[in-house]
Amino acid sequence: MAETQTVNVGAGWSEGSLCSGPGMIVDGILKSKRRFVVVDGDNQRHRYMRLDFEVQGALERQFEGGVEVEALSHVTTRVRTGHLNSSYVSKTERSDRVSQDDAKKRISASQAAMKVEATRFADGTAFLVPERVISGSDLHVGDHFRFRTHGDSCFIESLGVVDRLTKAVTNFSGTSGEADVGDTWAGKIMANKATKEYIPGDDLEGVDSDEWDDDDDD
């Protein structure tokens, strides 16, 4: 592991002051890690781990009444043009996806404020996770992780490692298990697709379905 980077900040510094916005749910491959220490104006040391990820995908976190709800990769409305299942047209109504460029823009102000040095990886993006979140956990370079950012910032709020074979997620912030990713915090929030079908002239309501798109985790 590379040497520790130490950054001095002014009096009254707080992580929360850099964390406006809804935040993101990010999938990425860990490329490198190093310790990162923030020394504030009162000479208090705040310990983090800097994690450089190759970002695979991101969704914007969604909230209703202060409670986090599912973020969707896309919502497609399928309008039937006849009574045959094959007779319909599709229209994408909504997507919570965040492009890689947009994700980098969202966290760039916090990276600059924290004097985060540029990553040496062409597709790398640097994030900071408090040591308390990953205390006692081993983070291995090359593993696939899924995490939530604290607002639109480079600070990680919750972190989990994704099993490549089973897609199960172990959440370093409190939950772990062998359940499918759909049973974990990340899977519940990252519902991948909702589809509504409408039959012209039919009084039946459309059926919603949430599916996990395995292509996002390959």
Backbone as CSV, one residue per row, in Angstrom:
resi,resn,N_x,N_y,N_z,CA_x,CA_y,CA_z,C_x,C_y,C_z
1,MET,0.844,-1.188,0.000,0.000,0.000,0.000,0.882,1.242,0.000
2,ALA,0.492,2.240,-0.804,1.284,3.459,-0.907,1.255,4.223,0.403
3,GLU,2.187,5.187,0.547,2.268,5.964,1.770,1.015,6.807,1.969
4,THR,0.813,7.245,3.202,-0.359,8.023,3.567,-0.269,9.446,3.022
5,GLN,-1.394,9.927,2.500,-1.484,11.335,2.105,-2.146,12.101,3.243
6,THR,-1.539,13.202,3.671,-2.084,14.028,4.737,-2.459,15.395,4.177
7,VAL,-3.682,15.841,4.496,-4.191,17.112,3.995,-4.610,17.978,5.175
8,ASN,-4.168,19.222,5.182,-4.560,20.170,6.229,-5.707,21.041,5.735
9,VAL,-6.753,21.145,6.558,-7.917,21.962,6.221,-8.122,23.002,7.319
10,GLY,-8.935,24.012,7.033,-9.130,25.099,7.982,-10.033,24.735,9.147
11,ALA,-10.137,25.688,10.071,-11.002,25.505,11.237,-12.455,25.407,10.781
12,GLY,-13.223,24.613,11.489,-14.638,24.467,11.168,-14.920,23.525,10.018
13,TRP,-13.903,22.793,9.568,-14.111,21.852,8.462,-15.066,20.743,8.869
14,SER,-15.908,20.337,7.943,-16.759,19.172,8.162,-17.003,18.492,6.834
15,GLU,-17.045,17.192,6.849,-17.313,16.421,5.628,-18.663,16.811,5.039
16,GLY,-19.656,16.986,5.907,-21.013,17.262,5.446,-21.139,18.519,4.613
17,SER,-20.259,19.488,4.837,-20.338,20.746,4.090,-20.027,20.551,2.612
18,LEU,-19.467,19.402,2.253,-19.100,19.123,0.862,-20.037,18.105,0.210
19,CYS,-21.122,17.786,0.895,-21.944,16.640,0.478,-23.372,17.009,0.103
20,SER,-23.564,18.099,-0.616,-24.901,18.448,-1.070,-25.308,17.549,-2.237
21,GLY,-26.607,17.529,-2.539,-27.090,16.701,-3.639,-27.554,15.339,-3.154
22,PRO,-28.236,14.582,-4.025,-28.826,13.297,-3.630,-27.830,12.170,-3.423
23,GLY,-26.687,12.237,-4.095,-25.728,11.146,-4.010,-25.955,10.106,-5.091
24,MET,-25.070,9.129,-5.132,-25.123,8.101,-6.171,-24.900,6.712,-5.580
25,ILE,-25.363,5.711,-6.308,-25.027,4.309,-6.058,-24.087,3.916,-7.192
26,VAL,-22.883,3.496,-6.838,-21.831,3.300,-7.835,-21.337,1.854,-7.818
27,ASP,-21.128,1.300,-8.992,-20.466,0.007,-9.155,-19.078,0.261,-9.726
28,GLY,-18.074,-0.407,-9.167,-16.745,-0.210,-9.694,-15.771,-1.294,-9.283
29,ILE,-14.673,-1.375,-10.000,-13.596,-2.318,-9.700,-12.493,-1.548,-8.982
30,LEU,-12.082,-2.045,-7.816,-11.047,-1.376,-7.036,-9.685,-1.525,-7.712
31,LYS,-9.048,-0.379,-7.982,-7.760,-0.378,-8.668,-6.588,-0.150,-7.709
32,SER,-6.816,0.639,-6.662,-5.748,0.876,-5.685,-6.354,1.450,-4.415
33,LYS,-5.575,1.430,-3.333,-6.031,1.965,-2.049,-4.838,2.541,-1.291
34,ARG,-5.110,3.564,-0.507,-4.071,4.171,0.316,-4.746,4.931,1.445
35,ARG,-4.011,5.133,2.541,-4.565,5.889,3.666,-4.573,7.381,3.346
36,PHE,-5.556,8.056,3.915,-5.750,9.482,3.653,-6.180,10.126,4.978
37,VAL,-5.405,11.104,5.455,-5.672,11.722,6.758,-5.957,13.210,6.562
38,VAL,-7.046,13.671,7.184,-7.410,15.084,7.162,-7.117,15.666,8.546
39,VAL,-6.342,16.743,8.593,-6.034,17.426,9.850,-6.751,18.768,9.827
40,ASP,-7.697,18.963,10.773,-8.483,20.193,10.753,-7.799,21.299,11.550
41,GLY,-8.470,22.459,11.652,-7.894,23.623,12.309,-7.639,23.439,13.783
42,ASP,-8.319,22.459,14.400,-8.113,22.146,15.820,-7.111,21.026,16.007
43,ASN,-6.417,20.692,14.931,-5.409,19.630,14.927,-6.011,18.248,15.187
44,GLN,-7.316,18.103,14.903,-7.961,16.799,14.992,-7.724,16.045,13.697
45,ARG,-7.446,14.757,13.813,-7.155,13.930,12.644,-8.382,13.085,12.279
46,HIS,-8.778,13.173,11.027,-9.914,12.409,10.508,-9.363,11.401,9.506
47,ARG,-9.538,10.138,9.798,-8.875,9.088,9.026,-9.805,8.479,7.978
48,TYR,-9.292,8.406,6.768,-10.019,7.840,5.637,-9.129,6.839,4.910
49,MET,-9.735,6.095,4.024,-9.007,5.297,3.053,-9.371,5.835,1.673
50,ARG,-8.369,6.172,0.894,-8.621,6.585,-0.486,-8.717,5.335,-1.350
51,LEU,-9.805,5.228,-2.104,-10.033,4.087,-2.975,-10.178,4.584,-4.411
52,ASP,-9.355,4.083,-5.299,-9.460,4.415,-6.714,-10.240,3.305,-7.414
53,PHE,-11.348,3.686,-8.058,-12.207,2.712,-8.733,-12.245,2.962,-10.231
54,GLU,-12.348,1.883,-10.972,-12.765,1.954,-12.367,-14.282,1.838,-12.350
55,VAL,-14.964,2.943,-12.552,-16.415,2.976,-12.402,-17.083,2.206,-13.536
56,GLN,-17.960,1.270,-13.164,-18.684,0.455,-14.130,-20.077,1.004,-14.425
57,GLY,-20.648,1.727,-13.474,-21.986,2.271,-13.651,-22.407,3.019,-12.400
58,ALA,-23.402,3.897,-12.548,-23.875,4.675,-11.405,-25.334,5.053,-11.598
59,LEU,-26.054,5.110,-10.482,-27.429,5.579,-10.455,-27.533,6.713,-9.448
60,GLU,-28.428,7.658,-9.700,-28.675,8.708,-8.725,-29.588,8.172,-7.626
61,ARG,-29.234,8.397,-6.374,-30.056,7.946,-5.253,-31.384,8.691,-5.257
62,GLN,-32.457,7.985,-4.870,-33.805,8.543,-4.888,-34.394,8.535,-3.477
63,PHE,-35.080,9.616,-3.134,-35.673,9.752,-1.808,-37.110,10.245,-1.925
64,GLU,-37.954,9.749,-1.029,-39.323,10.230,-0.905,-39.615,10.445,0.574
65,GLY,-39.917,11.699,0.942,-40.191,11.995,2.340,-39.026,11.701,3.259
66,GLY,-37.795,11.854,2.723,-36.609,11.609,3.524,-36.203,10.156,3.618
67,VAL,-36.954,9.271,2.966,-36.655,7.833,2.995,-36.141,7.410,1.625
68,GLU,-35.041,6.663,1.615,-34.485,6.227,0.339,-35.357,5.156,-0.295
69,VAL,-35.614,5.315,-1.594,-36.422,4.370,-2.350,-35.610,3.868,-3.536
70,GLU,-36.222,2.977,-4.315,-35.514,2.356,-5.421,-35.043,3.361,-6.460
71,ALA,-33.824,3.162,-6.903,-33.301,3.885,-8.056,-33.383,2.943,-9.245
72,LEU,-33.835,3.445,-10.377,-34.094,2.602,-11.532,-33.140,2.922,-12.674
73,SER,-32.603,1.877,-13.284,-31.753,2.115,-14.437,-32.573,2.664,-15.594
74,HIS,-33.794,2.155,-15.739,-34.721,2.751,-16.690,-36.119,2.215,-16.454
75,VAL,-37.103,3.015,-16.807,-38.501,2.619,-16.750,-39.032,2.685,-18.175
76,THR,-39.498,1.562,-18.663,-39.993,1.499,-20.030,-41.484,1.228,-20.037
77,THR,-42.221,2.035,-20.752,-43.648,1.810,-20.945,-43.842,1.066,-22.255
78,ARG,-44.505,-0.065,-22.187,-44.796,-0.829,-23.393,-46.286,-0.668,-23.698
79,VAL,-46.606,-0.037,-24.778,-47.989,0.202,-25.173,-48.350,-0.776,-26.282
80,ARG,-49.284,-1.643,-25.993,-49.679,-2.641,-26.976,-50.462,-2.002,-28.115
81,THR,-50.153,-2.443,-29.307,-50.859,-1.948,-30.486,-51.921,-2.934,-30.929
82,GLY,-52.035,-4.032,-30.216,-53.043,-5.041,-30.518,-53.136,-6.001,-29.355
83,HIS,-53.803,-7.129,-29.535,-53.987,-8.084,-28.450,-52.953,-9.203,-28.461
84,LEU,-52.006,-9.146,-29.392,-50.920,-10.119,-29.404,-49.783,-9.604,-28.526
85,ASN,-49.151,-10.518,-27.777,-48.049,-10.108,-26.903,-46.911,-9.459,-27.669
86,SER,-46.779,-9.809,-28.945,-45.675,-9.271,-29.737,-46.014,-7.923,-30.371
87,SER,-47.232,-7.454,-30.165,-47.663,-6.203,-30.799,-47.628,-5.057,-29.799
88,TYR,-46.492,-4.376,-29.718,-46.378,-3.234,-28.835,-45.209,-2.360,-29.273
89,VAL,-45.214,-1.151,-28.769,-44.082,-0.252,-28.951,-43.569,0.136,-27.574
90,SER,-42.271,0.376,-27.442,-41.656,0.682,-26.150,-41.198,2.126,-26.111
91,LYS,-41.320,2.730,-24.938,-40.882,4.110,-24.746,-40.265,4.232,-23.363
92,THR,-39.043,4.732,-23.300,-38.377,4.928,-22.011,-38.874,6.220,-21.380
93,GLU,-39.461,6.093,-20.175,-40.030,7.245,-19.487,-39.045,7.905,-18.528
94,ARG,-38.195,7.087,-17.895,-37.347,7.619,-16.837,-36.105,6.761,-16.687
95,SER,-35.016,7.397,-16.349,-33.791,6.669,-16.032,-33.032,7.436,-14.964
96,ASP,-32.588,6.709,-13.924,-31.789,7.320,-12.858,-30.297,7.114,-13.099
97,ARG,-29.957,6.605,-14.275,-28.549,6.365,-14.581,-27.759,7.671,-14.633
98,VAL,-26.509,7.587,-14.204,-25.585,8.721,-14.253,-24.397,8.295,-15.109
99,SER,-24.082,9.074,-16.114,-22.956,8.719,-16.973,-21.643,8.850,-16.208
100,GLN,-20.607,8.210,-16.710,-19.306,8.271,-16.045,-18.796,9.706,-15.986
101,ASP,-18.968,10.444,-17.063,-18.515,11.834,-17.078,-19.283,12.675,-16.067
102,ASP,-20.600,12.471,-15.996,-21.415,13.231,-15.053,-21.053,12.873,-13.620
103,ALA,-20.802,11.578,-13.368,-20.414,11.155,-12.021,-19.128,11.850,-11.595
104,LYS,-18.165,11.948,-12.505,-16.903,12.613,-12.185,-17.112,14.099,-11.918
105,LYS,-17.993,14.726,-12.695,-18.276,16.147,-12.488,-18.925,16.387,-11.126
106,ARG,-19.833,15.485,-10.733,-20.550,15.656,-9.476,-19.614,15.639,-8.259
107,ILE,-18.560,14.867,-8.345,-17.682,14.739,-7.174,-16.423,15.596,-7.284
108,SER,-16.250,16.297,-8.408,-14.996,17.023,-8.639,-14.764,18.148,-7.624
109,ALA,-15.828,18.857,-7.202,-15.658,19.964,-6.253,-15.146,19.455,-4.916
110,SER,-15.674,18.333,-4.445,-15.225,17.776,-3.159,-13.803,17.237,-3.277
111,GLN,-13.461,16.655,-4.418,-12.094,16.178,-4.618,-11.110,17.350,-4.558
112,ALA,-11.479,18.458,-5.199,-10.600,19.626,-5.197,-10.461,20.196,-3.791
113,ALA,-11.575,20.261,-3.056,-11.543,20.801,-1.695,-10.681,19.947,-0.776
114,MET,-10.661,18.639,-1.030,-9.887,17.722,-0.205,-8.475,17.513,-0.747
115,LYS,-8.131,18.207,-1.829,-6.804,18.117,-2.433,-6.451,16.670,-2.790
116,VAL,-7.453,15.972,-3.308,-7.248,14.591,-3.723,-6.391,14.581,-4.983
117,GLU,-5.282,13.927,-4.933,-4.375,13.872,-6.073,-4.986,13.054,-7.201
118,ALA,-4.652,13.408,-8.426,-5.185,12.706,-9.588,-4.787,11.232,-9.556
119,THR,-5.714,10.374,-9.963,-5.415,8.952,-10.025,-4.483,8.669,-11.196
120,ARG,-3.659,7.644,-11.062,-2.724,7.299,-12.129,-3.353,6.358,-13.148
121,PHE,-4.623,5.982,-12.921,-5.309,5.064,-13.833,-6.136,5.859,-14.834
122,ALA,-6.075,5.466,-16.089,-6.765,6.205,-17.151,-8.260,6.308,-16.886
123,ASP,-8.872,5.244,-16.402,-10.314,5.229,-16.148,-10.624,5.282,-14.652
124,GLY,-9.648,5.706,-13.861,-9.822,5.690,-12.412,-10.517,6.932,-11.873
125,THR,-11.263,6.754,-10.784,-11.910,7.845,-10.068,-11.684,7.616,-8.578
126,ALA,-11.242,8.648,-7.871,-10.876,8.507,-6.456,-12.041,8.861,-5.541
127,PHE,-12.233,8.019,-4.519,-13.242,8.242,-3.488,-12.582,8.095,-2.125
128,LEU,-13.219,8.662,-1.096,-12.722,8.568,0.277,-13.770,7.891,1.153
129,VAL,-13.349,6.862,1.878,-14.258,6.176,2.785,-13.714,6.289,4.205
130,PRO,-14.543,6.689,5.174,-14.074,6.759,6.561,-13.587,5.394,7.039
131,GLU,-12.489,5.377,7.783,-11.944,4.099,8.236,-12.941,3.319,9.087
132,ARG,-13.831,4.030,9.809,-14.798,3.335,10.657,-15.756,2.479,9.825
133,VAL,-16.017,2.875,8.578,-16.943,2.132,7.729,-16.370,0.777,7.340
134,ILE,-15.054,0.706,7.178,-14.417,-0.529,6.706,-13.550,-1.172,7.784
135,SER,-13.712,-0.741,9.021,-12.899,-1.279,10.112,-13.013,-2.791,10.190
136,GLY,-11.883,-3.476,10.202,-11.853,-4.927,10.308,-12.127,-5.661,9.014
137,SER,-12.271,-4.928,7.905,-12.569,-5.548,6.615,-11.357,-5.479,5.695
138,ASP,-11.231,-6.481,4.852,-10.152,-6.509,3.870,-10.706,-6.085,2.514
139,LEU,-10.113,-5.073,1.929,-10.496,-4.605,0.604,-9.409,-5.036,-0.367
140,HIS,-9.773,-5.855,-1.325,-8.785,-6.417,-2.234,-8.853,-5.732,-3.596
141,VAL,-7.706,-5.292,-4.079,-7.619,-4.705,-5.412,-8.089,-5.734,-6.436
142,GLY,-8.933,-5.289,-7.365,-9.478,-6.177,-8.380,-10.876,-6.650,-8.080
143,ASP,-11.334,-6.473,-6.831,-12.688,-6.886,-6.468,-13.715,-5.878,-6.980
144,HIS,-14.945,-6.365,-7.136,-16.069,-5.550,-7.590,-16.820,-5.042,-6.359
145,PHE,-17.001,-3.720,-6.273,-17.676,-3.112,-5.131,-18.897,-2.323,-5.591
146,ARG,-19.837,-2.175,-4.679,-20.995,-1.308,-4.889,-21.101,-0.422,-3.650
147,PHE,-21.256,0.886,-3.873,-21.266,1.787,-2.724,-22.166,2.988,-2.974
148,ARG,-22.558,3.621,-1.875,-23.352,4.837,-1.917,-22.461,6.009,-1.526
149,THR,-22.562,7.104,-2.272,-21.808,8.299,-1.906,-22.626,9.155,-0.955
150,HIS,-21.917,9.911,-0.130,-22.547,10.866,0.785,-22.825,12.132,-0.015
151,GLY,-24.072,12.290,-0.467,-24.374,13.391,-1.371,-23.586,13.234,-2.657
152,ASP,-23.538,14.293,-3.443,-22.756,14.267,-4.677,-21.313,14.652,-4.357
153,SER,-20.632,13.751,-3.683,-19.261,14.011,-3.245,-18.432,12.758,-3.425
154,CYS,-17.138,12.891,-3.147,-16.240,11.742,-3.251,-16.237,10.900,-1.978
155,PHE,-17.046,11.271,-0.978,-17.094,10.526,0.278,-18.061,9.351,0.164
156,ILE,-17.614,8.192,0.616,-18.428,6.979,0.576,-19.174,6.823,1.894
157,GLU,-20.488,6.616,1.787,-21.337,6.447,2.973,-21.462,4.984,3.383
158,SER,-21.671,4.099,2.403,-21.804,2.661,2.642,-21.088,1.921,1.530
159,LEU,-20.530,0.778,1.864,-19.700,0.053,0.903,-19.944,-1.435,1.022
160,GLY,-20.064,-2.105,-0.117,-20.225,-3.548,-0.124,-19.439,-4.170,-1.251
161,VAL,-18.989,-5.410,-1.064,-18.267,-6.122,-2.117,-19.224,-7.103,-2.773
162,VAL,-19.164,-7.178,-4.105,-20.068,-8.020,-4.881,-19.348,-9.310,-5.255
163,ASP,-19.955,-10.450,-4.898,-19.393,-11.737,-5.279,-19.577,-11.928,-6.781
164,ARG,-18.505,-12.249,-7.481,-18.551,-12.333,-8.940,-19.449,-13.467,-9.427
165,LEU,-19.557,-14.543,-8.654,-20.320,-15.703,-9.094,-21.778,-15.638,-8.668
166,THR,-22.024,-15.365,-7.388,-23.387,-15.399,-6.859,-24.093,-14.059,-6.909
167,LYS,-23.330,-12.972,-7.109,-23.842,-11.601,-7.091,-24.304,-11.186,-5.700
168,ALA,-24.003,-12.002,-4.679,-24.318,-11.603,-3.308,-23.424,-10.446,-2.902
169,VAL,-23.953,-9.574,-2.046,-23.216,-8.405,-1.591,-22.971,-8.506,-0.097
170,THR,-21.732,-8.291,0.317,-21.415,-8.158,1.733,-21.214,-6.692,2.020
171,ASN,-22.084,-6.143,2.857,-22.049,-4.717,3.170,-21.168,-4.492,4.382
172,PHE,-20.057,-3.791,4.214,-19.121,-3.552,5.301,-19.706,-2.644,6.378
173,SER,-20.848,-1.995,6.078,-21.413,-1.073,7.045,-22.440,-1.708,7.967
174,GLY,-22.591,-3.009,7.915,-23.522,-3.569,8.885,-24.217,-4.850,8.499
175,THR,-24.389,-5.145,7.194,-25.082,-6.350,6.800,-24.217,-7.224,5.932
176,SER,-24.390,-8.499,6.071,-23.695,-9.413,5.179,-24.520,-10.666,5.075
177,GLY,-24.297,-11.427,4.009,-25.049,-12.659,3.866,-24.877,-13.237,2.493
178,GLU,-25.485,-14.405,2.281,-25.345,-15.100,1.021,-26.578,-14.941,0.151
179,ALA,-27.492,-14.069,0.549,-28.696,-13.850,-0.247,-28.328,-13.210,-1.571
180,ASP,-29.230,-13.356,-2.532,-29.026,-12.712,-3.824,-28.957,-11.212,-3.634
181,VAL,-28.280,-10.551,-4.559,-28.095,-9.110,-4.449,-29.421,-8.385,-4.314
182,GLY,-30.505,-8.952,-4.824,-31.809,-8.324,-4.714,-32.325,-8.262,-3.299
183,ASP,-31.718,-9.030,-2.386,-32.143,-9.022,-0.991,-31.278,-8.124,-0.124
184,THR,-30.296,-7.451,-0.697,-29.419,-6.579,0.069,-29.811,-5.137,-0.141
185,TRP,-29.210,-4.222,0.659,-29.574,-2.806,0.502,-29.331,-2.322,-0.912
186,ALA,-28.227,-2.752,-1.509,-27.904,-2.246,-2.842,-28.876,-2.785,-3.877
187,GLY,-29.216,-4.068,-3.748,-30.119,-4.656,-4.721,-31.509,-4.077,-4.637
188,LYS,-31.965,-3.804,-3.418,-33.294,-3.232,-3.264,-33.378,-1.855,-3.880
189,ILE,-32.297,-1.082,-3.744,-32.308,0.281,-4.265,-32.061,0.293,-5.764
190,MET,-31.189,-0.616,-6.234,-30.832,-0.619,-7.646,-31.749,-1.525,-8.457
191,ALA,-33.061,-1.400,-8.257,-34.000,-2.138,-9.088,-33.744,-1.701,-10.526
192,ASN,-33.600,-2.665,-11.403,-33.047,-2.311,-12.701,-34.054,-1.861,-13.735
193,LYS,-35.249,-2.415,-13.714,-36.143,-2.091,-14.808,-37.583,-2.235,-14.365
194,ALA,-38.440,-1.281,-14.706,-39.868,-1.386,-14.455,-40.570,-1.246,-15.787
195,THR,-41.525,-2.136,-16.056,-42.226,-2.116,-17.326,-43.718,-2.076,-17.080
196,LYS,-44.408,-1.193,-17.793,-45.854,-1.092,-17.697,-46.433,-1.390,-19.068
197,GLU,-47.473,-2.250,-19.085,-48.099,-2.578,-20.350,-49.537,-2.079,-20.342
198,TYR,-49.952,-1.456,-21.429,-51.305,-0.960,-21.563,-51.910,-1.527,-22.840
199,ILE,-53.124,-2.049,-22.737,-53.829,-2.570,-23.897,-54.923,-1.578,-24.259
200,PRO,-54.860,-0.976,-25.435,-55.897,-0.017,-25.814,-57.281,-0.636,-25.728
201,GLY,-58.193,0.031,-25.015,-59.555,-0.455,-24.903,-59.744,-1.499,-23.831
202,ASP,-58.674,-1.848,-23.119,-58.758,-2.872,-22.080,-58.724,-2.189,-20.729
203,ASP,-59.588,-2.604,-19.808,-59.659,-1.966,-18.492,-58.644,-2.522,-17.515
204,LEU,-57.881,-3.537,-17.920,-56.897,-4.119,-17.011,-55.761,-3.145,-16.788
205,GLU,-55.288,-3.060,-15.529,-54.164,-2.185,-15.211,-52.876,-2.831,-15.679
206,GLY,-51.875,-2.010,-15.956,-50.571,-2.527,-16.349,-49.892,-3.222,-15.189
207,VAL,-48.942,-4.080,-15.493,-48.218,-4.827,-14.473,-46.808,-4.298,-14.393
208,ASP,-46.375,-3.950,-13.176,-45.015,-3.460,-12.982,-44.128,-4.629,-12.607
209,SER,-42.904,-4.649,-13.118,-41.950,-5.671,-12.717,-40.594,-5.040,-12.583
210,ASP,-39.880,-5.400,-11.497,-38.522,-4.920,-11.269,-37.560,-6.072,-11.500
211,GLU,-36.582,-5.878,-12.357,-35.644,-6.942,-12.701,-34.229,-6.438,-12.545
212,TRP,-33.366,-7.339,-12.151,-31.939,-7.008,-12.096,-31.322,-7.375,-13.413
213,ASP,-30.579,-6.425,-14.007,-29.921,-6.636,-15.292,-28.513,-7.129,-15.037
214,ASP,-28.276,-8.422,-15.261,-26.973,-8.990,-14.962,-25.856,-8.362,-15.773
215,ASP,-26.227,-7.733,-16.910,-25.165,-7.147,-17.739,-24.408,-6.065,-17.021
216,ASP,-25.075,-5.397,-16.022,-24.406,-4.315,-15.303,-23.291,-4.823,-14.413
217,ASP,-23.328,-6.133,-14.081,-22.350,-6.648,-13.123,-21.290,-7.495,-13.799
218,ASP,-21.362,-7.604,-15.126,-20.336,-8.412,-15.801,-19.014,-7.660,-15.823
